[in-house]
């Protein structure tokens, strides 16, 4: 590596709005984030399940005619 062209890589403290802090290394310095692994729903197990069944039924109703007509066309 060339000397003097790279930013300094130093210890940085990452602080979340939930109050969790951890130490890492960064060229940016201290960081403030809105969400971390301590408060993200995926990692805490408090995630919501999205109701996709209604969307699938709506899709099937919308395209049922096209599926039936294409199946009838293949039979003939």
ABEGO torsion letter per residue (X at the ends): XBBGABBBBBBBBBBBAAGBBBBBBBAAEBBBBABBAAABAAAAGABBBBBAAAAAAAAAAAAAAAAAAAAAAAAX
